[in-house]
Amino acid sequence: MAVVKDSWKVIAGVVLGVAGALAIITAWFRVRDLLEVADQVPILVSGGMGGLALIVGGVWLLRSHESDLLFRHLQETTERLERVEEDVARLAQLFDGARVEVELPA
């Protein structure tokens, strides 16, 4: 159940995208045999524009999920970096005043 909780945006985004595509396809099949433009426009507006809105909403949810993952990764990386900085500070205190000689090859 934790997987669904973490990826609900992906599931909802895919469902909205598929629903939008189905709305556009359904609108096209309903309009293709109509000869009067006045009969076509309401169907195209409701199916086509509604389908497009659903697809845009689905893409927005997918991008939002991706942003959440990137933010989580950035937060974890920042925490690791802070731990490394603390370790380096402790090592610097430990070796404060110690003399280190390094010979470099010529």
Number of C-alpha atoms within 10 A of each C-alpha: 5 7 7 10 8 12 13 15 20 19 14 16 24 18 15 22 23 16 18 24 19 15 22 24 15 16 22 16 11 14 18 9 9 11 9 9 9 9 11 17 13 13 17 19 14 14 22 22 16 18 25 20 15 22 23 16 18 24 19 14 21 21 15 15 18 14 12 13 13 12 12 12 12 12 12 12 12 12 12 12 12 12 12 12 12 12 12 12 12 12 11 12 11 10 11 9 8 9 7 6 6 6 5 5 4 3
